[in-house]
Amino acid sequence: RDNGKKIEYTGSSTLASGVIIVLRGGDLTIDDSSTNHDGSIKSGTDAYAAIALIKKGEGETGTAAKLTVNNGTLEGYYYAITGNGSRHNTEITINGGTITATAANENLGIFHPQDGTLTITGGTLTAYASAVEMRAGTLNLTGGNLTATATTYSYTANGSGSTTVGAAIAIAQHNTKKVITTTLSGGTLNGTKTISVVDAQSNDLANVDVTATSSFVANAEVPEGFKWEEQSGGTCTLVEDKFILVDGTDYTKTADEPVAKAVYKRTFGSNRVKKYQGWFIPFDYTITAADLQKFKFFKIDMIAHSAVPGEAGDPNKLWVHLIQLTENDVMMANKPYIFTPQEEVGQYEFITTNATLKALTTESVASCSTTSEEFNF
């Protein structure tokens, strides 16, 4: 409880952490009861942050370090509040106060690279780069005013530090690949981007879950291949823009629909090896070199009553004449092809990107059951 008092670091040596450090087992509450709530903790230019959680040497895991800010001002140089990506288990709650930082063109209100929980119910968080950057952990936002003052938006991969400029809330999973869970249900977000979700370290956004109120997502940045999916109650969830087709799936789309990724998933047991099977799916697929290591693909050239084209043949028999396909050949949507596994493959995924799911028409079928048929010629 600072009651209007002011703390500022003016030392001659650089503190690569905070003016105040909350240790494991520590529970610090900033509660300025002065009339004007003008108490402050400032790092100056020679300390990285006003407050840091868990010091070097306390270990990667252990008892939680806790910080609650009810009012007053926290002003850091690079960060007002920071954790550390190699020291986890923190609990930070912002109920009020002013959270800001001063380093030109690279400061953050709160930098959260650790596995911990950040809860924001109120307060004013303002910084140039981002009010909050989450690189790991859980963020629950129900109130407060969060602002990034940068007039342009960008992000850069960074294995040891922040990534994003110009977003009120930045979500960029660290190379530690820790889980990020973010629920944004209240407050105000101001910036070139309200929310930025990026795959800065090429993690494929594994274990990154983001739910936000609909008003936040209109000006949000998400990676290629992801989209906002509307939920009940006026919220949206970030999901991969992917369509998955499996054996026996009913297909009911009545209009062409672009999708970032389309997947045909199928299991091939020992009973399918070198058996001819039907291929009939609603998106174009380009055969890859990896596919050809396990399968042979054919298009149907003709169906005749003779093994030799042009001969009269036997009207009671049919021969299917096939042309084998090669790498980079395209099997067109809603057209029949034949393929055969050359070995016991198990589950296999045929994946294509930037695809168009073709509309169901009278010339196509409502069910992909044909893909489970087995032909023995």
Long-range contacts (C-beta under 8 A, 24 or more apart in sequence): 1-29, 1-31, 1-32, 1-33, 2-30, 2-31, 2-32, 2-34, 2-39, 2-41, 2-72, 3-32, 3-33, 3-34, 3-39, 4-32, 4-34, 4-35, 4-36, 4-37, 4-38, 4-39, 5-39, 6-39, 6-40, 6-41, 6-42, 7-40, 7-41, 7-42, 8-40, 8-41, 8-42, 8-43, 8-44, 9-42, 9-43, 9-44, 9-46, 9-47, 10-44, 10-46, 11-46, 11-47, 12-46, 13-46, 14-46, 14-47, 14-48, 15-43, 15-46, 15-47, 15-48, 16-48, 17-47, 17-48, 17-49, 17-52, 17-55, 17-56, 17-82, 18-43, 18-47, 18-48, 18-49, 18-50, 18-51, 18-52, 18-76, 18-81, 18-82, 19-43, 19-47, 19-49, 19-50, 19-51, 20-50, 20-51, 20-52, 21-51, 21-52, 21-53, 21-54, 21-55, 22-51, 22-52, 22-53, 22-54, 22-65, 22-66, 22-67, 22-90, 23-54, 23-55, 23-58, 23-65, 24-54, 24-58, 24-59, 24-62, 24-63, 24-64, 24-65, 24-89, 25-63, 25-64, 25-65, 26-65, 26-66, 27-66, 27-68, 28-66, 28-67, 28-68, 29-67, 29-68, 29-69, 29-70, 30-67, 30-68, 30-69, 30-70, 30-71, 30-72, 30-74, 30-97, 31-68, 31-70, 31-71, 31-72, 32-70, 32-71, 32-72, 32-97, 37-71, 37-72, 37-97, 38-72, 38-73, 39-72, 39-73, 40-72, 40-73, 40-74, 40-75, 41-72, 41-73, 41-74, 41-75, 42-73, 42-75, 42-76, 43-75, 43-76, 43-77, 44-77, 45-77, 45-102, 45-103, 46-77, 47-76, 47-77, 48-76, 48-77, 48-78, 48-79, 48-82, 49-76, 49-77, 49-78, 49-79, 49-80, 49-81, 49-82, 49-101, 49-111, 50-74, 50-75, 50-76, 50-79, 50-80, 50-81, 51-76, 51-80, 51-81, 51-82, 52-81, 52-82, 52-83, 52-84, 53-81, 53-82, 53-83, 53-84, 53-87, 53-90, 53-92, 53-114, 53-116, 54-83, 54-84, 54-87, 54-89, 54-90, 54-114, 56-84, 56-87, 58-87, 59-87, 60-86, 60-87, 60-88, 61-88, 61-89, 62-89, 63-89, 64-89, 64-90, 64-91, 64-116, 65-89, 65-90, 65-91, 66-90, 66-91, 66-92, 67-91, 67-92, 67-93, 68-92, 68-93, 68-95, 69-93, 69-94, 69-95, 69-96, 69-97, 69-99, 69-123, 70-95, 70-96, 70-97, 71-95, 71-96, 71-97, 71-123, 72-97, 72-98, 73-97, 73-98, 73-100, 74-98, 74-99, 74-100, 75-100, 75-101, 75-102, 76-100, 76-101, 76-102, 76-107, 77-101, 77-102, 77-103, 77-107, 78-103, 78-106, 78-107, 78-108, 78-111, 79-107, 79-108, 79-109, 79-110, 79-111, 80-108, 80-109, 80-110, 80-125, 80-127, 81-109, 81-110, 81-111, 82-108, 82-110, 82-111, 82-112, 83-111, 83-112, 83-113, 83-114, 83-116, 84-113, 84-114, 85-113, 85-114, 85-135, 85-136, 85-160, 85-174, 85-176, 86-176, 87-114, 88-114, 88-115, 88-116, 88-136, 88-178, 89-114, 89-115, 89-116, 90-114, 90-116, 90-117, 90-137, 91-116, 91-117, 92-116, 92-117, 92-118, 92-119, 93-118, 93-119, 93-120, 93-121, 94-118, 94-119, 94-120, 94-121, 94-122, 94-123, 94-125, 94-144, 95-121, 95-122, 95-123, 96-122, 96-123, 97-123, 97-124, 98-123, 98-124, 98-126, 99-123, 99-124, 99-125, 99-126, 99-131, 100-125, 100-126, 100-127, 101-127, 101-128, 103-128, 104-128, 105-129, 105-150, 105-165, 106-162, 106-165, 108-132, 108-133, 108-162, 109-146, 111-135, 111-162, 112-136, 112-137, 112-139, 113-174, 113-176, 114-178, 115-178, 115-179, 120-144, 120-146, 120-187, 128-165, 129-162, 129-164, 129-165, 129-166, 129-170, 130-162, 130-164, 130-165, 130-166, 130-167, 130-168, 130-169, 130-170, 130-191, 130-196, 131-168, 131-169, 131-189, 131-191, 132-168, 132-169, 132-170, 133-162, 133-163, 133-164, 133-169, 133-170, 133-171, 133-172, 134-169, 134-170, 134-171, 134-172, 134-180, 134-182, 135-162, 135-163, 135-172, 135-173, 135-174, 135-176, 135-178, 135-180, 136-173, 136-174, 136-176, 136-178, 136-179, 136-180, 137-178, 137-179, 137-180, 137-181, 138-180, 138-181, 138-182, 139-169, 139-180, 139-181, 139-182, 139-183, 139-184, 140-183, 140-185, 141-169, 141-182, 141-183, 141-184, 141-185, 141-186, 141-187, 142-185, 142-186, 142-187, 143-186, 143-187, 144-187, 144-188, 145-187, 145-188, 145-190, 146-187, 146-188, 146-189, 146-190, 147-189, 147-190, 147-191, 148-190, 148-191, 148-192, 148-193, 149-191, 150-191, 150-192, 151-192, 152-192, 153-191, 153-192, 153-193, 153-196, 153-221, 155-196, 155-198, 155-200, 156-200, 157-200, 157-201, 157-202, 158-200, 159-201, 163-198, 163-200, 164-196, 164-198, 164-200, 166-191, 166-192, 166-193, 166-196, 167-191, 167-192, 167-193, 167-194, 167-195, 167-196, 167-221, 168-193, 168-194, 168-195, 169-194, 169-195, 169-196, 170-196, 170-198, 171-195, 171-196, 171-197, 171-198, 171-208, 171-210, 172-196, 172-197, 172-198, 172-199, 172-200, 172-201, 173-199, 173-200, 173-201, 173-203, 173-205, 173-206, 173-207, 173-208, 174-201, 175-201, 175-203, 177-203, 177-206, 177-207, 178-207, 179-207, 179-208, 179-209, 180-207, 180-208, 180-209, 180-210, 181-209, 182-209, 182-210, 182-211, 182-212, 183-211, 183-212, 184-210, 184-211, 184-212, 184-213, 184-216, 185-211, 185-212, 185-213, 185-235, 186-213, 189-216, 193-219, 193-220, 193-221, 194-218, 194-219, 194-220, 195-219, 195-220, 195-221, 196-220, 196-221, 197-221, 197-222, 197-223, 197-226, 197-238, 198-223, 199-223, 205-240, 208-238, 209-237, 209-238, 210-237, 210-238, 211-235, 211-236, 211-237, 211-238, 212-236, 212-238, 224-260, 225-260, 225-261, 225-353, 226-260, 227-260, 243-283, 243-355, 243-357, 245-281, 245-282, 245-368, 247-368, 247-371, 247-372, 248-367, 248-368, 248-369, 248-372, 249-367, 249-368, 250-366, 250-367, 250-368, 251-282, 251-360, 251-365, 251-366, 251-367, 251-368, 252-360, 252-366, 253-282, 253-357, 253-358, 253-359, 253-360, 254-359, 254-360, 255-359, 256-356, 256-357, 256-358, 256-359, 257-356, 257-357, 257-359, 258-354, 258-355, 258-356, 258-357, 259-283, 259-355, 259-356, 259-357, 260-353, 260-354, 260-355, 261-351, 261-352, 261-353, 261-355, 262-351, 262-352, 262-353, 262-355, 262-357, 263-349, 263-350, 263-351, 264-349, 264-350, 265-347, 265-348, 265-349, 265-350, 266-347, 266-348, 266-350, 266-371, 267-345, 267-346, 267-347, 267-348, 268-341, 268-344, 268-345, 268-346, 268-347, 268-348, 269-344, 269-346, 270-344, 272-341, 272-344, 272-345, 272-374, 273-341, 273-342, 273-343, 273-344, 274-340, 274-341, 274-342, 275-340, 275-341, 275-374, 275-375, 275-376, 276-338, 276-339, 276-340, 276-374, 276-375, 276-376, 276-377, 277-338, 277-339, 277-340, 277-371, 277-372, 277-373, 277-374, 277-375, 278-336, 278-337, 278-338, 278-370, 278-371, 278-373, 278-375, 279-331, 279-336, 279-337, 279-338, 279-339, 279-371, 280-334, 280-335, 280-336, 280-337, 280-365, 280-368, 280-370, 280-371, 281-333, 281-334, 281-368, 281-371, 282-333, 282-334, 282-357, 282-358, 282-360, 282-364, 283-333, 283-352, 283-355, 283-356, 283-357, 283-358, 284-330, 284-331, 284-332, 284-333, 284-352, 284-355, 284-356, 285-330, 285-331, 285-350, 285-352, 286-328, 286-329, 286-330, 286-331, 286-352, 287-325, 287-326, 287-327, 287-328, 287-329, 287-330, 287-331, 288-327, 289-327, 291-350, 292-326, 292-327, 294-341, 294-342, 294-343, 294-345, 294-348, 295-339, 295-340, 295-341, 295-342, 295-345, 296-324, 296-339, 296-340, 296-342, 297-324, 297-325, 297-329, 297-331, 297-337, 297-338, 297-339, 298-322, 298-323, 298-324, 298-325, 298-337, 298-338, 298-339, 299-323, 299-325, 299-331, 299-337, 299-338, 300-336, 300-337, 300-338, 320-375, 320-377, 333-357, 333-358, 334-358, 334-361, 334-363, 334-364, 336-370, 338-375
